[in-house]
Every structure is written in C-alpha cells, then in structure tokens.
Amino acid sequence: MGDTRLILGRYRLLDQIGRGGMGEVWRALDESLGRQVAVKCLKPLGPQHDQSFTRVLRERFRREARVAAALQHRGVTVVHDFGEDDGVLHLVMELLDGRNLSQLLEAGKQQPLPVQDVVDIARQVASALAYTHEQGIVHRDLKPANIMRLTDGTVKICDFGIARLGHDIGFTSKLTGTGIAMGTPHYMSPEQIGGGEIDHRSDLYSLGCVLYEIATGVPPFDLGDSWSILVGHRDTVPVPPRTHRAELPEFLDRVVLDLLAKTPDERPGDARELGDRLLAGAPGVFPAPSGARPAEHSLTGAPALPPWTRGMTGGHKATGAWTLTSTPSDRATALTGEWTTAGAPRSADALPVVAPGPRPTPAPEQLAGLTSRHNAGLSLSRLERWAEAGEVHRAVAAEREHILGPDHPDTLASRYEIGFTLSRTGRAADALREFTRVTEGRERALGADHPETLAARQELAYVLGGLGRHFEAHQVYAEVLATRERTVGPDHADTLRCRHNLAFNLGRLGRLEDSHTMACEVAEARARVLGAGHQDTLATRYEVAYALGRLGRWPEALQAYREVAAARAEALGADHPDTLAARYEVGVSLGRMGRSEEALELFRALIDDRARVHGPSDPETLRARHGLGVNLGRLARWEEALAEAHSVCALRDQVLGPDHPDTLVSRREIAVGLGWLGRWPDALTVYREVADARERVLGPGHPDALASRNDEALCLERLGHGREAAELYRRVAARRQQRGARSL
C-alpha cells in the first residue's frame, strides 16, 4: 500500500500509524472535507474462505460498521465511513491525538498510573459503556489497547463491533486443540472463556481487568501462558489490588474486586451503577478545597466536571442569564480568526422548518441535555475539529428551534456556532447566510445594541472580508465599532478587537496609510490597557508590521516583526505557532529588502523547526518551504526554485486540496519559474489553470482572480500574442472598474 493511495474515492493514505492482528491503521486525508482521519484496513480474506462466506462476511462488516457509526458519545470513537476497496474492508474513524492505556503503561515502564488518573479513566469508561450498553451494544474485547486517553484528558473506547467481526473472520487466536475463540486472554471474562452467554456484564469484567492493571502495573492473572491465564480467570480469586499498591483507596479496591467476580450476577448490575459508585467514592481521591461543601453526584443528575475541563474557558452561554461572551481572539493574519478552505458535511440551511403554534414547556432535563451537547460542540471547536463541531451544533439548533422557537437566545447561540464552524471550514457563503440570520434574530430578541448582536455582526463582517467584499465588511465594522464605543467605551476589549479588525480591512481596501495609523492606535491602546507583552497587543503590533510592509517600508517592518517574534518567544516559547509565524514574516521582510541569502538561512531553520514541531506536511511547514523557493528565485536559482515549487505544490494539493489558496499560490510560483526559464508555453498553461480555479472558487471579480488573468495576459504578450493579450487586459480593467464602482 503506497503512501499516496486513494481509497473509497476520497481518502488519501498518508502513513501507517498502527498494526494489529486484524490489519493496519493509517493516517489519511479526507479529500472531500479536508480533514485528517484514521483508516483501519482489515486483512484481506484468504483463499480458505469460499464465496458464500465472503458475501456473508461483507454484509456482517457493513452491519457492524453501521452499528459503530450510530454510536454518538464523547467516550466512543467516532466512525465516519466504511467500505471495500480492491478487496480490502476499510473503516474510517476520527484521528485521535493521544495514547492508549497500553502505551501509557509502556511509557512508564509498567509503573501504575496515578490514582487520580485511574479513577478518572474508570469514570469516563463507565459513562461510555452505560451509553453503549443501553443501545444494546457489547464491546467483547475491552483491553488497554482499545482505550485511548487524549491529550486533553478525554478517554475514548475504540473498535466497537470490530472484535465480533474478527471472531467471525478468524483473525483472533485459538487455544490449541480447544477451538475456543480467543480475544486477549488477560482481559476475557469467565463466560467468554467457557463459551457461555455474553451480555454487558462481560464488558464490566474486562474493565475490571483493565483497571487492575493500570492501578497496579500488572494484570490480575499475570501467568506464564494463555491456558494458565484462562484458568486463572475461571477458577482463581484475584489478589486485592491494594496488596500490590497500598496507597490505593479502599473504595477502588472494592470496586475492582466486584468487577472481577466470577459470575455476572455478582458484579455491578450495569455501568451506570458502576459510575455512581465511582462518583460516590471520588471525593476521597479529589478532595474539595478547604471549607468547600462537597457536591452531590449522580450519573442521572448533573455530574461533576471531569479533570479535562480544568483550565477550559467558558463558551457562549446556552441557558440562564444572557450575558456577553467575548468573540474569538484575534489571529495575526486574519480578521477574527484563521481563514481556511475545506469541506463541511452539509448545508447549514438543512434544518427542519418549524410550523408556528404553541409549544409545550420543555422539561428541565431536556434543556440541560441540550446545554451539555452545546458545550460538547464548543469543546470540539476549541480543538479546531470544526466539521464535527458543526454537526453537533446543527443537531442542537434543530431541537432548540423546535422546542424554544427560532428567535430564542439559546437557538440563536447554536446557530451562531454553526456559522462560526462554517467560516472555519471555508464555506463563507453558507456562513454569511447563517450570521445574517443570527444577527436579524438577535436584533429582534435582544436589540440592536446587545453585545451578542454585535458579536454576530462582527463575525458577519469577517465572512464578508473572506469573500473579498471588503467595502461591505468595512461598513459593518464601522457601525459595530461606533456602537461598541458608545455602549462600553473606547478601551473595552471588544471595542479594541473591532478596531483591530477594521484596521486590517482598511488595508484590504487599499487604504494603507489609514490601516497603519489605526493599527498603531490600537497597539498603543492595548499596551496601555493590557500591557506591552499581552498577546492581543502583540497581535496588533504584528498588524502594524504588516501595514508597514504593504507601504513598502520594509526596514521598519523587519524591525517590528523581529520585536514581535522575540516577545512571543519569551512569553509563549520558541516553538509556539505565533512565534514561528512572526519568524516567517521576518524572512519575508528580508527577501523584500533584497537580503535573500539571509532569508534562505532563516527559512531553512524555520522549515526544520516547523517539521520538528508540526510535521513535514503541515501547512505551515509548507508555507516556510514556499518562502524558501521564492527566495531561490530572487537569487536567480530558477531550476532549484522550480523544483521546490513543484514539490510544495504537490504536497499542498494532497494536504489542502487542489483549489486551496495556498495550493494555487504554489501553482502560480511554478508558472513564474517556467517563465524565467523561458518556457513560456508551459507557463501560459499553468497561469490559465490558476486563473480558472480562482474564478471558479472566488468569482471572476475577485482581486486574486483578476491578478491571475493579468498574469495570463502578460504571458500571452511574451509569446507574441499581442491582440489576445490586449483583449484580456481590457477585460481585467473593465472588471476592476466594475468592482470599484460597486464599492462606492
């Protein structure tokens, strides 16, 4: 299987990240949605299986995959897709950032995990099992390798339905001469071993084995061979975990031993009961602050916040008092966030139309459930899992609209988040419609001057800017700014954020001096209010440097970028993305000043750092490589520059997609290199490809599309096609004039 193989028509395999008894796991790019996923490629069926068995197996695979895909719980790995390609069955899942429990134990040289982590993992797995068991789903192969702990502390169970499929295929090992189908001996329940009836309590036994191991460092029956292990499960009473580790709390010792009962009836009745026991015992492990009143816990009520929420900032309020929540923080190179292009699942307009009429009063638990799901969507957004967050918010918005009405603040909060995820996945037109709808609804429900109305209008302006409609964006920003200054004052954080965005947009309108002046004013105000080293202050100083560059004042821009880079390195660290972004702009400035040798040295170091921190195919690593290629060209090293442009373009095509702005910039760089090497017919072909793509994606009147047509005309002129070039120049001039007239 090659590194660039496309399967199921949309998933580009990138690199193998795992291998097991049932096949391989690959990191892949979903080219339709522009996101990375994990693809499990099951082993191809051998010749020992006849065609009728193969047909049954394929149908079984589809059925099990659908079951897994239907599971919707934060503790269960999301299954996105499945299918067969070239005789191999594939399962497409979310790509998880973390390590499984087996890897955590190995990393600690089989030392047990901290007690707090053991209890937290137990609680999260119990919650996920309670959900799946209520859906009638039993895992059958719960083990440390199938439980992932993500970098944010979330715990997820993997491979629902796959263990049962492996049993049918025959990938699981068998005991010699017995014919007993095996999972993993260390974690099998006695009823599995005996071939008896299996229900949800078998998973509870396996969980007991997992908890025993992560709490003590050894499995409950760590014997010499598989047969001895199985006999231990069936006949031997386990040694209490506290025998291995005296610091374990008594309640955890008792819970684990109860889970390891030989008969299902002796174990906890279900995972929900297990969760209640863990919550009841947890205060002894996570003591409340001195003088604090201990909270009451119940899986059926409002659970305590899990450890992964520590340090998490609040999102937009979904219920309760309608108070201001700040709009997203500034990014240095965008209006209110990073502009990307990728796919998203379906239109945001695909919510059901709700007929007017009286609505029953919703039950408090129904509202609480929607709030919990809304907050889960916000958590996905914080992890920049935009497409998944959008799915959650669409579902919550539909239910809120049905029970609360389209203009209820909670419904509008969900729709605001839909718009936000759409804008971050490149669907600017859909995002514009959504923010327009939210703005109108909030004006009716809350008033035109309400902070949440202004937040929606500000995001609407950002989307307009992303669509190249900068004059309209300017009007909205100016109106929001006037209202913010009047209602909360000129130095309020939201006022300064709006002025920052307005400064950037002025530059896009060509009002470079105004952009620079306003950015300087905002930087001075933020330094006064927030401090010179605050990240918002540095973001605006970065904007000042950008404006200086646009004005051609490159020595000043270089100095400003260097100061921002140094301040960010001190405050955030040398490897922080914002620090690396400022270093990139230092390289750009050096190149613009004709100091390309220095720029090459900087970009080479930056490429190494980006590749080390984020990987060689990360978009920002490729951006640094693009800068390297541009400066090779400036030094007239065109063969090297062309080779670098080809390489970067191919990777961007693979990682970002053929029509992504960065991919098109690289493709244009190929044309530039071809032209300088005198290969004008080839250059013309590439320039036209770029122009066609930009017109298709951005529209024929977008500045980038017009610039590409201008490149095409210049190339025609070089080839001696003067009449054709003149006609194209006229078309470009006319479109620019029309665009300017619309902006007046």
C-alpha positions in Angstrom: 0.0 0.0 0.0 1.7 3.2 -1.1 1.8 6.4 0.8 -0.4 8.3 -1.6 -3.0 5.6 -2.4 -6.6 6.9 -2.7 -9.2 4.6 -1.3 -13.0 4.7 -1.4 -12.7 7.6 -3.8 -11.8 10.2 -1.1 -9.3 9.0 1.5 -5.6 9.6 0.7 -3.5 7.2 2.8 -0.5 9.2 4.3 1.4 7.0 6.7 0.9 3.8 8.8 0.3 4.5 12.5 -0.6 1.1 13.8 -0.7 -2.6 13.1 -2.6 -5.4 14.8 -4.0 -8.9 14.4 -6.8 -7.6 12.2 -4.9 -5.4 9.9 -3.3 -1.9 9.7 -4.3 1.6 10.8 -3.3 4.5 8.6 -3.4 8.3 9.0 -5.3 9.6 5.9 -6.6 12.8 4.4 -10.3 13.0 3.7 -10.0 15.0 0.4 -13.7 15.8 0.4 -13.7 17.5 3.8 -10.0 18.5 4.1 -9.6 16.8 7.5 -7.3 14.0 8.6 -8.8 10.7 9.7 -7.7 7.2 10.8 -8.4 4.4 8.4 -8.4 0.8 9.6 -7.6 -1.6 6.8 -8.7 -5.1 7.7 -6.6 -8.0 6.5 -7.7 -9.3 3.0 -9.6 -12.6 3.2 -7.5 -15.7 2.4 -8.3 -18.4 -0.1 -9.6 -20.6 2.7 -12.9 -18.8 2.6 -15.5 -19.6 -0.1 -17.5 -17.0 -1.9 -20.7 -17.6 0.1 -18.8 -17.0 3.4 -17.2 -13.9 1.9 -20.6 -12.4 1.0 -21.9 -13.1 4.5 -18.8 -11.5 6.0 -19.1 -8.4 3.9 -22.7 -7.9 4.9 -21.7 -8.5 8.5 -19.0 -5.9 8.2 -21.5 -3.4 6.8 -23.9 -4.1 9.6 -21.3 -3.8 12.4 -19.8 -0.7 10.8 -23.3 0.9 10.8 -23.8 0.0 14.4 -20.4 1.6 15.3 -21.2 4.7 13.2 -24.5 5.1 15.1 -22.8 5.5 18.4 -22.8 9.2 19.5 -21.0 9.6 22.8 -17.9 11.6 23.7 -16.3 8.5 25.1 -16.7 6.4 21.9 -14.5 6.8 18.9 -16.5 8.4 16.0 -16.8 6.2 12.9 -17.2 8.4 9.8 -17.3 5.9 6.9 -16.7 2.3 5.8 -16.5 0.4 2.6 -14.5 -2.1 0.5 -11.7 -1.1 -1.9 -9.7 -3.6 -4.0 -10.9 -6.5 -1.9 -9.9 -4.9 1.4 -12.5 -3.8 4.0 -11.9 -0.3 5.4 -13.3 1.5 8.4 -12.8 5.3 8.6 -12.6 6.9 12.1 -11.7 10.1 13.8 -8.0 10.6 14.2 -7.2 10.7 17.9 -4.4 12.7 19.4 -3.2 10.7 22.4 -2.1 7.3 23.5 -3.9 4.1 24.5 -3.6 2.8 28.0 -1.2 0.1 26.9 1.1 2.7 25.5 0.8 4.8 28.7 1.9 1.8 30.8 4.8 1.0 28.4 5.9 4.7 28.5 6.0 4.4 32.3 7.9 1.1 32.2 4.8 -0.7 33.5 4.5 1.6 36.5 0.9 2.1 37.5 -0.9 5.3 36.7 -1.6 8.0 39.3 -4.6 7.2 41.4 -6.5 10.2 40.2 -6.0 9.2 36.6 -7.2 5.6 37.3 -10.4 6.9 38.9 -10.9 9.4 36.1 -10.4 6.8 33.4 -12.8 4.4 35.2 -15.5 7.1 35.4 -15.2 8.0 31.8 -15.2 4.4 30.5 -18.2 3.6 32.8 -20.1 6.6 31.2 -19.3 5.4 27.7 -20.3 1.8 28.5 -23.5 2.9 30.2 -24.4 4.6 26.9 -23.4 1.7 24.6 -25.0 -1.0 26.7 -28.3 1.0 26.7 -28.1 0.8 22.9 -27.8 -3.0 23.2 -24.1 -3.0 22.1 -21.5 -5.1 23.9 -17.8 -4.5 23.1 -16.5 -8.0 23.8 -12.8 -7.0 23.6 -12.2 -4.3 26.1 -8.5 -4.0 26.9 -5.9 -1.3 27.4 -5.0 -1.1 23.7 -8.7 -0.3 22.9 -9.0 2.6 25.4 -7.4 5.9 24.4 -6.6 8.8 26.6 -6.4 12.0 24.5 -4.1 14.9 25.2 -7.0 16.9 26.7 -7.8 14.1 29.2 -10.8 12.7 27.3 -11.0 8.9 27.3 -12.4 7.1 24.3 -13.2 3.4 23.7 -12.2 2.1 20.2 -13.3 -0.7 18.0 -16.9 -1.3 18.9 -18.2 -4.2 16.7 -14.8 -5.0 15.3 -13.9 -7.6 17.9 -17.0 -9.6 17.0 -16.2 -9.2 13.3 -12.7 -10.5 13.9 -14.1 -13.6 15.6 -16.2 -14.3 12.5 -13.3 -13.8 10.1 -11.0 -16.0 12.2 -8.3 -13.3 13.0 -8.5 -14.0 16.7 -6.1 -16.6 18.0 -7.4 -20.0 19.2 -6.2 -22.2 22.0 -4.5 -25.3 20.6 -6.9 -28.2 20.4 -9.8 -26.5 22.0 -11.5 -24.5 19.3 -12.3 -21.7 21.8 -12.3 -18.3 20.0 -9.9 -16.0 21.8 -9.9 -12.3 22.3 -7.0 -11.2 24.5 -6.5 -13.7 27.4 -5.6 -11.2 30.1 -9.0 -9.5 29.8 -11.5 -12.2 29.0 -14.5 -12.9 31.2 -15.1 -16.4 32.6 -18.3 -16.7 30.5 -16.3 -15.8 27.3 -13.8 -18.5 28.1 -16.5 -21.1 28.8 -18.4 -20.2 25.6 -21.5 -19.2 27.6 -24.0 -16.4 27.1 -22.4 -13.0 27.0 -24.0 -9.7 27.9 -23.0 -6.2 29.1 -21.5 -7.6 32.4 -18.8 -9.3 30.4 -17.5 -5.8 29.4 -17.6 -4.9 33.1 -15.3 -7.8 33.9 -12.9 -6.8 31.2 -13.0 -3.3 32.5 -12.1 -4.6 36.0 -9.0 -6.3 34.4 -8.0 -3.1 32.8 -8.4 -1.0 36.0 -6.5 -3.6 37.9 -3.6 -3.3 35.5 -3.4 0.5 35.3 -3.8 0.7 39.1 -1.1 -1.9 40.0 1.1 -2.2 36.8 0.2 -5.9 36.3 -2.9 -7.8 35.1 -4.9 -9.7 37.7 -3.7 -13.0 36.4 -0.2 -12.5 35.0 0.7 -16.1 34.5 3.1 -17.8 32.1 0.9 -19.0 29.2 -2.5 -18.4 27.8 -4.0 -21.6 29.2 -2.9 -20.7 32.8 -4.3 -17.2 32.4 -7.7 -18.6 31.3 -7.8 -21.0 34.2 -7.0 -18.1 36.5 -9.9 -16.1 35.2 -12.2 -19.1 35.6 -11.0 -20.5 39.0 -8.7 -18.2 40.9 -9.8 -15.4 43.3 -7.7 -12.3 42.3 -5.3 -10.8 44.8 -6.7 -7.5 46.0 -5.1 -4.5 44.1 -4.0 -2.9 47.4 -1.7 -5.9 48.0 0.4 -4.6 45.1 -0.1 -0.9 45.9 -1.1 0.1 49.4 -1.9 3.7 48.5 -5.0 2.7 46.5 -8.2 3.9 48.2 -10.4 1.2 49.7 -13.4 2.0 47.6 -11.4 1.5 44.4 -10.0 -1.8 45.7 -13.6 -3.0 46.4 -14.9 -1.8 43.0 -12.3 -3.6 41.1 -12.8 -6.9 43.0 -16.5 -6.7 42.5 -16.0 -6.2 38.7 -13.8 -9.3 38.7 -16.5 -11.6 40.3 -16.6 -15.0 38.6 -20.3 -14.9 37.8 -22.1 -12.0 36.1 -24.8 -11.7 38.9 -22.1 -10.9 41.5 -20.8 -7.9 39.5 -22.3 -4.4 39.5 -25.7 -4.5 37.7 -24.6 -2.2 34.9 -22.2 0.5 34.0 -24.4 3.2 35.4 -24.4 1.7 38.8 -20.6 1.4 38.5 -20.4 5.1 37.6 -22.5 6.0 40.7 -20.1 4.0 42.9 -17.1 5.7 41.4 -18.6 9.1 41.8 -19.6 8.4 45.4 -16.0 7.3 46.2 -14.3 10.1 44.1 -14.3 12.9 46.8 -11.7 10.9 48.7 -9.5 11.0 45.6 -10.2 14.5 44.5 -10.7 16.3 47.8 -12.7 19.6 47.8 -10.9 22.8 48.8 -10.8 23.6 52.5 -14.2 24.8 53.7 -15.9 23.8 50.5 -19.2 21.9 50.6 -18.9 18.6 48.7 -21.0 18.4 45.6 -23.7 15.7 45.2 -23.1 13.4 42.3 -25.3 11.2 40.2 -25.0 9.9 36.6 -28.7 10.7 36.2 -28.2 14.2 37.5 -25.6 16.9 36.9 -22.1 15.2 37.2 -19.1 16.9 38.5 -16.8 18.5 35.9 -14.2 15.9 34.8 -10.5 16.8 35.0 -10.2 17.5 31.3 -12.3 20.6 31.8 -9.7 22.2 34.1 -8.5 25.5 32.7 -11.1 25.4 30.0 -12.7 28.8 29.3 -16.4 29.2 29.0 -18.2 29.4 25.7 -21.3 31.3 24.6 -24.0 30.7 27.2 -26.7 28.4 26.2 -29.1 28.8 29.0 -29.6 31.1 32.0 -28.7 34.8 32.0 -28.0 36.2 28.6 -24.6 37.9 29.2 -21.8 38.9 27.0 -19.3 36.3 25.9 -16.3 37.6 24.0 -15.9 36.9 20.3 -12.9 34.7 19.3 -9.5 36.2 19.9 -7.6 37.8 17.0 -5.2 35.9 14.8 -2.3 37.8 13.4 -3.1 37.3 9.7 -6.9 37.4 9.7 -9.8 39.4 10.8 -11.1 37.5 13.8 -9.8 34.0 13.0 -7.7 32.0 10.7 -9.2 31.7 7.2 -9.1 28.2 5.8 -10.8 26.3 3.0 -12.0 22.8 3.4 -15.3 21.0 3.1 -18.1 20.6 5.6 -20.8 17.9 5.8 -24.0 19.6 4.6 -25.7 22.8 4.2 -26.4 24.8 7.3 -29.8 25.5 5.9 -30.9 21.9 6.2 -32.7 22.4 9.5 -36.4 21.5 9.7 -39.0 24.2 9.1 -41.0 24.6 12.3 -44.6 25.3 12.0 -45.9 28.2 14.1 -48.1 27.4 17.1 -47.9 27.0 20.8 -45.0 25.0 22.2 -45.1 22.8 25.3 -42.9 23.9 28.1 -39.7 21.8 27.8 -38.6 19.6 30.7 -35.6 20.9 32.6 -33.7 17.7 31.9 -34.3 18.2 28.2 -32.8 21.7 28.3 -29.9 20.5 30.4 -29.2 17.8 27.9 -29.1 20.3 25.1 -26.8 22.6 27.0 -24.5 19.7 27.6 -24.4 18.8 23.9 -23.9 22.5 23.0 -20.9 22.7 25.3 -19.5 19.5 23.8 -19.7 21.2 20.4 -17.8 24.2 21.9 -15.1 21.8 23.2 -14.7 20.3 19.7 -14.3 23.9 18.3 -11.6 24.6 20.9 -9.8 21.6 19.5 -10.4 23.0 16.0 -12.4 20.0 15.0 -14.7 22.3 13.1 -16.7 19.8 10.9 -17.6 17.6 13.9 -18.5 20.7 16.0 -20.7 21.9 13.2 -22.6 18.5 13.2 -23.2 18.8 16.9 -24.5 22.4 16.7 -26.7 21.7 13.8 -28.5 18.9 15.7 -28.8 21.0 18.8 -30.1 24.0 16.8 -32.8 21.9 15.2 -34.1 20.7 18.6 -33.8 24.1 20.2 -35.7 25.7 17.4 -38.5 23.1 17.7 -39.0 23.4 21.5 -37.9 27.1 22.1 -38.5 28.9 18.8 -36.2 30.3 16.1 -35.5 33.6 18.0 -34.8 32.2 21.4 -31.3 33.2 22.5 -30.4 29.6 23.0 -31.4 28.7 19.5 -29.5 31.7 18.1 -26.4 30.7 20.2 -26.4 27.3 18.4 -26.9 28.9 15.0 -24.1 31.4 15.8 -21.8 28.4 16.4 -22.9 26.8 13.1 -21.9 30.0 11.3 -18.6 30.0 13.1 -17.8 26.4 12.1 -18.8 27.1 8.5 -16.5 30.1 8.3 -13.6 28.0 9.7 -14.2 25.2 7.1 -14.1 27.5 4.1 -17.9 27.7 3.5 -18.0 31.5 3.5 -21.3 31.9 1.6 -23.1 29.5 4.0 -21.5 31.2 7.0 -22.7 34.6 5.7 -26.3 33.4 5.5 -26.1 31.9 8.9 -24.6 35.0 10.6 -27.2 37.2 8.8 -30.0 35.1 10.2 -28.5 35.2 13.7 -28.0 38.9 13.5 -31.6 39.5 12.5 -32.9 37.1 15.2 -30.8 38.7 17.9 -31.9 42.2 16.9 -35.5 41.1 17.3 -35.0 39.2 20.5 -32.2 41.2 22.3 -32.0 44.5 20.5 -29.5 46.0 18.0 -27.1 47.2 20.7 -26.9 44.0 22.7 -23.3 42.6 22.9 -24.4 39.2 21.4 -26.0 41.0 18.4 -22.8 43.0 17.9 -20.7 39.7 18.1 -22.8 38.2 15.3 -22.5 41.3 13.2 -18.7 41.4 13.7 -18.5 37.7 12.5 -20.7 38.7 9.6 -18.1 41.3 8.6 -15.3 38.8 8.9 -17.0 36.5 6.5 -17.7 39.4 4.1 -13.9 40.1 4.1 -13.2 36.4 3.4 -15.4 36.7 0.4 -13.5 39.7 -0.8 -16.4 42.0 -0.1 -14.2 44.4 1.9 -16.2 47.6 1.3 -19.3 45.9 2.8 -17.2 44.5 5.6 -15.9 48.0 6.3 -19.4 49.4 6.7 -20.4 46.7 9.2 -17.2 47.0 11.2 -17.6 50.8 11.3 -21.2 50.5 12.6 -20.3 47.9 15.2 -17.3 50.0 16.3 -19.5 53.1 16.8 -22.0 51.1 18.9 -19.2 49.5 21.0 -17.6 52.8 21.7 -20.9 54.3 22.7 -22.0 51.4 24.9 -18.9 50.0 26.5 -16.2 52.7 25.8 -13.2 53.1 23.6 -10.8 51.0 25.6 -13.1 47.9 26.2 -11.5 44.7 24.9 -14.3 44.1 22.4 -14.0 47.7 21.1 -10.3 47.3 20.6 -10.8 43.9 18.8 -13.3 45.5 16.4 -10.8 48.4 15.7 -8.1 45.8 15.1 -10.3 44.0 12.5 -11.2 47.3 10.9 -7.5 48.3 10.6 -6.8 45.0 8.7 -9.8 45.5 6.4 -8.7 49.1 5.6 -5.5 47.6 4.2 -7.5 45.2 2.1 -9.4 48.2 0.7 -6.1 49.8 -0.3 -6.2 52.4 2.4 -2.8 51.6 3.6 -1.9 54.8 5.5 -5.3 54.6 7.3 -4.7 51.0 8.1 -1.3 51.7 9.5 -2.5 54.7 11.6 -5.4 52.7 13.1 -3.2 49.7 13.9 -0.7 51.9 15.7 -3.5 53.5 17.7 -4.9 50.1 18.7 -1.5 48.7 19.6 -0.9 51.7 21.9 -4.3 51.3 23.5 -3.9 47.6 24.0 -0.4 48.2 25.5 -1.9 50.7 27.9 -4.9 48.6 28.9 -3.5 45.0 28.7 0.3 45.5 28.8 3.0 45.6 26.2 3.6 41.8 26.4 -0.1 40.8 26.2 -0.8 38.5 23.2 -3.6 40.8 21.9 -1.1 43.7 22.0 1.5 41.7 20.1 -1.2 40.6 17.6 -1.8 44.3 16.8 1.9 45.1 16.7 2.1 42.3 14.1 -0.6 44.1 12.2 1.4 47.3 12.3 4.4 45.4 10.8 2.1 44.0 8.1 0.9 47.5 7.2 4.4 48.8 7.1 5.3 46.1 4.6 2.3 46.9 2.4 3.5 50.5 2.4 7.0 49.4 1.2 8.6 50.4 4.5 10.4 47.1 4.8 13.2 48.1 7.2 10.6 49.2 9.7 8.5 46.2 9.1 11.5 43.9 9.6 12.3 45.6 12.9 8.7 45.3 14.1 8.4 41.6 13.2 11.7 40.9 15.0 10.4 42.6 18.1 7.1 40.6 18.0 9.0 37.4 17.4 11.3 38.0 20.4 8.4 39.0 22.7 6.4 35.9 21.7 9.3 33.6 22.1 9.8 34.9 25.7 6.1 34.8 26.6 4.9 31.7 24.6 8.1 29.8 23.8 10.3 29.4 20.7 8.1 26.7 19.2 4.7 28.3 19.7 2.8 28.8 16.4 2.6 32.5 16.9 6.3 32.8 17.5 7.0 30.8 14.3 4.5 32.9 12.3 6.4 36.1 13.3 9.7 34.4 12.3 8.2 33.6 8.9 7.4 37.3 8.4 10.9 38.2 9.3 12.0 36.0 6.4 9.5 37.6 4.0 10.8 41.1 5.0 14.4 40.1 4.4 13.5 38.8 1.0 11.6 42.0 0.1 14.7 44.0 1.1 16.9 42.1 -1.3 18.6 40.2 1.5 17.7 36.8 0.1 20.8 34.9 1.3 19.8 35.8 4.9 16.2 34.9 4.1 17.3 31.5 2.8 19.1 30.8 6.0 16.1 31.9 8.1 13.6 29.8 6.1 15.8 26.7 6.2 16.0 26.9 10.0 12.2 27.6 10.2 11.5 24.6 8.0 13.4 22.4 10.4 11.6 23.8 13.4 8.2 23.6 11.8 8.8 20.0 10.6 10.0 19.0 14.1 7.0 20.6 15.9 4.2 20.0 13.4 5.5 17.6 10.8 6.9 17.9 7.2 3.5 18.0 5.6 1.9 20.6 7.9 0.6 23.6 6.0 2.8 26.0 7.9 5.9 23.9 7.2 4.9 24.1 3.5 4.5 27.8 3.8 8.1 28.1 5.0 9.2 25.9 2.1 7.3 28.2 -0.3 9.2 31.2 1.2 12.5 29.3 0.6 11.5 28.7 -3.1 10.6 32.3 -3.7 14.0 33.5 -2.4 15.8 30.9 -4.5 14.1 32.6 -7.5 15.2 36.0 -6.3 18.7 34.7 -6.4 18.2 33.5 -10.0 18.5 29.9 -8.9 15.5 29.1 -11.0 16.0 25.3 -11.5 16.1 24.9 -7.7 13.2 27.3 -7.3 11.0 25.4 -9.8 11.8 22.1 -8.2 10.8 23.4 -4.8 7.6 24.9 -6.2 6.7 21.6 -7.8 7.3 19.7 -4.5 5.4 22.2 -2.3 2.5 22.3 -4.8 2.2 18.5 -4.9 2.1 18.4 -1.1 -0.4 21.2 -0.7 -2.6 19.6 -3.3 -2.5 16.4 -1.2 -2.9 18.0 2.2 -5.1 21.1 1.4 -6.8 20.2 -1.9 -6.2 21.5 -5.5 -8.3 24.7 -5.1 -7.0 25.8 -1.7 -5.5 29.4 -2.0 -2.1 28.1 -0.8 -2.0 25.4 -3.4 -2.9 27.9 -6.1 -0.1 30.3 -4.9 2.4 27.4 -5.3 1.0 26.6 -8.8 1.5 30.2 -9.8 5.0 30.0 -8.5 5.6 27.1 -10.9 4.4 29.3 -13.7 6.8 32.1 -12.6 9.7 29.7 -12.6 8.8 28.4 -16.0 8.6 31.9 -17.4 12.0 32.8 -16.1 13.5 29.7 -17.6 12.0 30.8 -21.0 9.3 28.0 -21.1 6.5 30.4 -21.8 4.0 28.0 -23.5 4.2 25.8 -20.3 3.9 28.9 -18.1 0.8 30.0 -20.0 -0.9 26.7 -19.4 -0.2 26.9 -15.6 -1.3 30.6 -15.4 -4.6 29.7 -17.0 -5.1 26.8 -14.6 -4.7 29.1 -11.7 -6.9 31.8 -13.2 -9.7 29.3 -13.9 -9.5 27.8 -10.4 -9.6 31.2 -8.7 -12.6 32.3 -10.8 -14.4 29.1 -10.0 -13.7 29.4 -6.3 -13.7 33.2 -5.7 -15.6 34.6 -8.6 -14.4 36.4 -11.7 -14.3 39.8 -10.0 -12.2 38.8 -7.0 -8.8 40.6 -6.8 -6.8 37.3 -6.9 -8.7 36.1 -9.9 -8.1 39.4 -11.7 -4.4 39.2 -10.8 -4.2 35.7 -12.3 -5.9 36.9 -15.6 -3.3 39.7 -15.6 -0.6 37.1 -15.3 -2.1 35.2 -18.3 -2.2 38.4 -20.4 1.5 39.1 -19.6 2.4 35.6 -20.7 0.4 36.0 -23.9 2.3 39.2 -24.6 5.7 37.4 -24.1 4.6 34.8 -26.6 3.8 37.5 -29.2 0.0 37.2 -29.0 -0.4 40.9 -28.7 -4.0 41.2 -29.8 -5.2 38.4 -27.4 -3.2 39.9 -24.6 -4.7 43.4 -25.2 -8.2 42.0 -25.1 -7.5 40.2 -21.9 -6.0 43.3 -20.3 -9.2 45.2 -21.3 -11.4 42.6 -19.7 -9.4 42.7 -16.5 -9.5 46.6 -16.4 -13.3 46.5 -17.0 -13.9 44.1 -14.2 -11.7 46.1 -11.8 -13.7 49.2 -12.8 -17.0 47.5 -12.1 -15.7 46.3 -8.8 -14.6 49.8 -7.9 -18.0 51.2 -8.8 -19.8 48.7 -6.6 -17.6 49.7 -3.7 -18.5 53.4 -4.0 
